Amino acid sequence: MFYSLLKPAIFQLDPEQAHDLAIRGLEKTGQCRISRAAVAAVYGCEDSRLAQTLWGLRFPNPLGMAAGFDKNARTIPALAALGFGFIEIGTVTPRPQQGNPRPRIFRLSADQAIINRMGFPNDGADAVAVRLACLGKAGVPLGINLGKNKDTPLEDAAQDYIAAFEKLFPYGDYCVINVSSPNTPGLRLLQGVDALGGLMAHIQAANQRLAAQHQRVPMPCLLKIAPDLAAEDLEAIGGLALVSGAGIDGLIATNTTLSREGLISNVNEMGGLSGMPLRNRSTQVIRALYRVVGKRVPIIGVGGISNGHDAYEKLRAGASLVQAYTAFIYQGPAMVRSIKTQLLELLRRDGFNSVGETVGVDT
Ligand SMILES: Cc1cc2nc3c(=O)[nH]c(=O)nc-3n(C[C@H](O)[C@H](O)[C@H](O)COP(=O)(O)O)c2cc1C
């Protein structure tokens, strides 16, 4: 209700200004225990049927905030209070970088979509590590999404992922190797299985070394892929994930798309498209991956989720967890509770006792 009143004014602003304002508001909200409690009281909706344990981590519900919303780890307490079951920060690169020139985010309201060509603007791994060290535990699993700096040659990409991983290892519950942003030149080439095999092996070795150093178990390493991959590439990536020791503990499907199929809006901007037009394609990718990996490699489904039905469809296609970003911009904080409430209704309707039972039933 509050967001619907504010939304016309927010949508008058440049999208990135509006985003910065939202981040500042959420950061302030998260800093005060009373405002966090108030937010949790208004938006909370917990139910043990939504909870699952994956990679040894307890997820209170399957809906996470996708990467890119909070690149610099400023809003974790507020997002947890809003009821997200997990939060993924980043993409964080080893060194800070500015990203592409503005404007670089475009709303496509008629399509409930966004095009972005941010290019990983972020404060860098050192600054994000300092922020995370001050925050303490999030209360829900925290994912750390890692990328390479734009000016690092592709052949040195592994060094970049590892440099950022080393700095952020003490603070995350899982990490994500992002090889699928369309806005860092050449990055998607790392999705070829030969490049990927080498990259993940290096990261896995670093993971083992860091685990020993910090006296904890290695961190689950997930791979985030693009929706624009061909069927044979998806099969190959799924196959690689099944190889024990390949270092892929989970898959995130998908990042934004380069496709412009089916758009109503007449926006001719470069970048990755997210939101409603991506929904079916990302579900197809989840289904293709699930056919190869089944439940042996958990999948996080993301792309165009805007209600409980969309989330349910991705779970039934094979995702164990889901994430959303674009719909949060269009719907505001009420989206979180409404997706969870609708999911509970759908579980009841179809006779499931828990969200975990629905994973992959349609595939
Ligand atoms: C403005 C914007 C910035 C994004 N930045 C990142 C990023 O830094 N790293 C990443 O892995 N994904 C990033 N994404 C992709 C999202 O995490 C997600 O995969 C994609 O938007 C599809 O989900 P959605 O349709 O719910 O938005 C970004 C998306 C948007 C809209």
The ligand as a MOL file (V3000), in Angstrom:
LIG
                    3D

  0  0  0     0  0            999 V3000
M  V30 BEGIN CTAB
M  V30 COUNTS 31 33 0 0 0
M  V30 BEGIN ATOM
M  V30 1 C 19.7190 -3.7170 -12.7080 0
M  V30 2 C 20.1720 -5.1470 -12.6460 0
M  V30 3 C 21.4670 -5.4420 -12.2450 0
M  V30 4 C 21.8880 -6.7710 -12.1700 0
M  V30 5 N 23.1600 -7.0380 -11.7420 0
M  V30 6 C 23.5520 -8.3320 -11.6070 0
M  V30 7 C 24.8450 -8.6360 -11.1030 0
M  V30 8 O 25.6170 -7.7600 -10.7340 0
M  V30 9 N 25.1950 -9.9320 -11.0060 0
M  V30 10 C 24.3540 -10.9620 -11.3710 0
M  V30 11 O 24.7210 -12.1250 -11.2470 0
M  V30 12 N 23.1130 -10.6930 -11.8380 0
M  V30 13 C 22.7050 -9.4200 -11.9590 0
M  V30 14 N 21.4500 -9.1440 -12.4160 0
M  V30 15 C 20.5790 -10.2760 -12.8620 0
M  V30 16 C 19.6330 -10.7490 -11.7690 0
M  V30 17 O 20.3240 -11.2680 -10.6670 0
M  V30 18 C 18.6910 -11.8340 -12.3220 0
M  V30 19 O 19.4520 -12.9540 -12.6980 0
M  V30 20 C 17.8900 -11.3560 -13.5280 0
M  V30 21 O 17.5230 -10.0100 -13.3830 0
M  V30 22 C 16.6090 -12.1870 -13.7260 0
M  V30 23 O 15.7470 -12.0840 -12.6110 0
M  V30 24 P 14.4810 -11.0690 -12.5600 0
M  V30 25 O 13.7380 -11.2550 -13.8420 0
M  V30 26 O 13.7120 -11.4830 -11.3350 0
M  V30 27 O 15.0560 -9.7120 -12.4410 0
M  V30 28 C 20.9970 -7.8290 -12.5000 0
M  V30 29 C 19.6850 -7.5130 -12.8900 0
M  V30 30 C 19.2680 -6.2080 -12.9530 0
M  V30 31 C 17.8450 -5.9090 -13.3650 0
M  V30 END ATOM
M  V30 BEGIN BOND
M  V30 1 1 1 2
M  V30 2 1 2 3
M  V30 3 2 2 30
M  V30 4 2 3 4
M  V30 5 1 4 5
M  V30 6 1 4 28
M  V30 7 2 5 6
M  V30 8 1 6 7
M  V30 9 1 6 13
M  V30 10 2 7 8
M  V30 11 1 7 9
M  V30 12 1 9 10
M  V30 13 2 10 11
M  V30 14 1 10 12
M  V30 15 2 12 13
M  V30 16 1 13 14
M  V30 17 1 14 15
M  V30 18 1 14 28
M  V30 19 1 15 16
M  V30 20 1 16 17
M  V30 21 1 16 18
M  V30 22 1 18 19
M  V30 23 1 18 20
M  V30 24 1 20 21
M  V30 25 1 20 22
M  V30 26 1 22 23
M  V30 27 1 23 24
M  V30 28 2 24 25
M  V30 29 1 24 26
M  V30 30 1 24 27
M  V30 31 2 28 29
M  V30 32 1 29 30
M  V30 33 1 30 31
M  V30 END BOND
M  V30 END CTAB
M  END
